[in-house]
Amino acid sequence: MIRRLLVANRGEIARRVFRTCRELGVETVALYSDADADAPHVAEADLAVRLSGVKPAGTYLAIDRVIEACRASGADAVHPGYGFLSENAAFARAVLDAGLTWVGPPPDAIAAMGSKTGAKRLMAEAGVPVLPTLDPAAPGEFPVLVKASAGGGGRGMRVVRDPADLARQVESARREAEAAFGDGGVFVEPLLERARHVEVQVLADGHGTVWALGERECSVQRRHQKVVEECPSPAVTPELRARLADAAVRAARAIGYTGAGTVEFLVAGERVAFLEVNTRLQVEHPVTELVYGVDLVRLQLEVAEGARLPEAPPEPRGHAVEARLYAEDLAYLPQSGVLHRFEVTGAVRVDAGVESGSVVSPHYDPMLAKIVGYGATRGEAVRKLASALRGARLHGVTTNRDMLLQILKNPAFERGDTHTGFLDEHPPVPPPPPGAREALAAALAMARAGRDRAPVLRSLPSGWRNVRSQPRTARFEETEATYDPLPPGTAVVAVSPLPAVRTGSDGGAYRVVLETDGVRRAFEVCWYGDGKVYADGPEGAAVLTPVPRLPEPVEHVAPGSLLAPMPGSVLRVEVEPGDRVAKGAPILVLEAMKMEHAVTAPAAGVVATVHVEKGRQVDAGAVLAVIRESDDDGAGAQRP
């Protein structure tokens, strides 16, 4: 029996495993880097061990430190979560060699699937349909997909349509794979366009029983990383479902698999092609849990203890849809900073790695939470999910909530007409600016806060004048609100504090109720001293930037300055002062949250200065380089 479990991971998945452990009475041990010292997963564990001596991004990859943490904490079992060392055969062997219980598949099964090229050969021998592997130097056809051999999650993956761009993209994929998985191996295969990404959840015990727990539709992706997943797939017929399940069971048996894993496929019409086996729990496992009524983490632990699965899996019921909430903008650039408020309510499941007050670190993946709607039908599940996203209180860090809502409302998504290029065909668009009601609610809340803090005459209404002359105007960068603060002016039903919301000494939180044409609308207005005001109302959320009456002098940057879009490390500088560049030419590459982000020239010109060098850490907004624009189109440029 497992007595004390160490989770060799962080964030949302660590908290997810801890939740099941609490239900089973299993003691828990967390690991943490210096950057994660105050993270929720650390506070929730019974014991926590600091992994020192390595940089934050590599902390959870240090096998020797993890084994030492097991000894120090008295853990007798290890759950790897997903990502980091979860698919590292050497780590699994180290755990077993230390006399600990490994909650995962045998090391040989991990190794067999660790090289995706070797995995494809093995699957072909087992009768599982596969795509051909092409020569990375001369694939012979385009478009192609460059993929990391040692991992998934979109890391080290590139679509290449132009043969002239192949070598650069292969090298970029190698670097990203090395940073994410410690292995820079990549391979190339044909790009099957407009295909669906469909995966089958498998679970196997050590007694020969293998379950196929239905399929998940994971086609809506950005940067080859899943964004919205659902179970079952709206496009898979019973006949195709049986074929997928048979192929997945064949794959699991071929490698002697035990525990929870996922067999992934591309599906184009009736054509099925094997992608990979993820020898771990998947991020999107909650949709399967809800539809099949199981706890996959509990089953993982029971299988690791030697339990035997029932002969047949449970029958599916209903539909589940999951949305991944990321700290990123509409350009998919990761964001970091303080998440002042994180509250998601409604009839949904929330698996989160953060809480109100958490700091979103630039060192790790920007996923904040998974929000899952479940219902008797797909429409009911989507409606619950959209309602929860719309009403969530997300303050302080830019998130992809607007993009998720656009996906869920898209007619093509509603029809189930999705594929891996869905977001290329339906790119997210900026939401409309804050409306008059949100601006008015913000203005009234801030005015009330001013009166609440007034040292004298606090009982007088805001905006009181002996002689009423003109309305007041509250100006925001996005819009403005003009109103009469005194009765019988603006139809204000109530403005009252929200004491349960922590905002700090420079902030405020108020509930504002407005009435227009006989309809009352309630708003929650909060600010935290970061220069933003957050107004959450029945129509959604708005972020406003107050314009100060007496603005402070601002620091100006030189025309043509390229600013860092996020904090990160300079991975590579592509130009030198004096180089002529074309519009869109790469100037440098930043690495943030394990992903590469190219900074390109906004216009043709000449590189005037470069302010950074390889390896330097930069903050968001730092000047990286200055491009002096030219009138030509960059023809003859040294750096195309």
Secondary structure as UniProt FT lines:
FT   STRAND          4..7
FT   HELIX           11..24
FT   STRAND          27..32
FT   HELIX           34..36
FT   TURN            37..38
FT   HELIX           40..44
FT   STRAND          47..50
FT   HELIX           56..61
FT   HELIX           63..73
FT   STRAND          77..79
FT   TURN            84..87
FT   HELIX           89..97
FT   TURN            98..99
FT   STRAND          101..102
FT   HELIX           107..114
FT   HELIX           116..125
FT   TURN            126..127
FT   STRAND          144..148
FT   TURN            153..156
FT   STRAND          158..160
FT   HELIX           163..165
FT   HELIX           166..181
FT   STRAND          186..190
FT   TURN            193..194
FT   STRAND          196..204
FT   TURN            206..207
FT   STRAND          210..222
FT   TURN            223..224
FT   STRAND          225..231
FT   TURN            234..235
FT   HELIX           238..254
FT   TURN            255..256
FT   STRAND          259..268
FT   TURN            269..270
FT   STRAND          271..278
FT   TURN            283..284
FT   HELIX           285..292
FT   HELIX           296..304
FT   TURN            305..306
FT   STRAND          319..326
FT   TURN            330..331
FT   STRAND          337..339
FT   STRAND          341..343
FT   STRAND          348..352
FT   TURN            356..357
FT   STRAND          358..360
FT   TURN            362..363
FT   STRAND          367..375
FT   HELIX           378..391
FT   STRAND          393..395
FT   HELIX           401..409
FT   HELIX           411..414
FT   TURN            415..416
FT   TURN            420..421
FT   HELIX           422..425
FT   HELIX           436..452
FT   TURN            458..459
FT   TURN            462..463
FT   STRAND          472..476
FT   STRAND          480..483
FT   TURN            487..488
FT   STRAND          492..497
FT   TURN            499..500
FT   TURN            505..506
FT   STRAND          508..516
FT   TURN            517..518
FT   STRAND          519..527
FT   STRAND          533..537
FT   TURN            538..539
FT   STRAND          540..544
FT   TURN            559..560
FT   STRAND          561..563
FT   STRAND          568..573
FT   TURN            577..578
FT   STRAND          580..581
FT   TURN            583..584
FT   STRAND          586..592
FT   TURN            593..594
FT   STRAND          595..600
FT   STRAND          605..610
FT   TURN            614..615
FT   STRAND          617..618
FT   TURN            620..621
FT   STRAND          623..629
FT   TURN            635..636
//
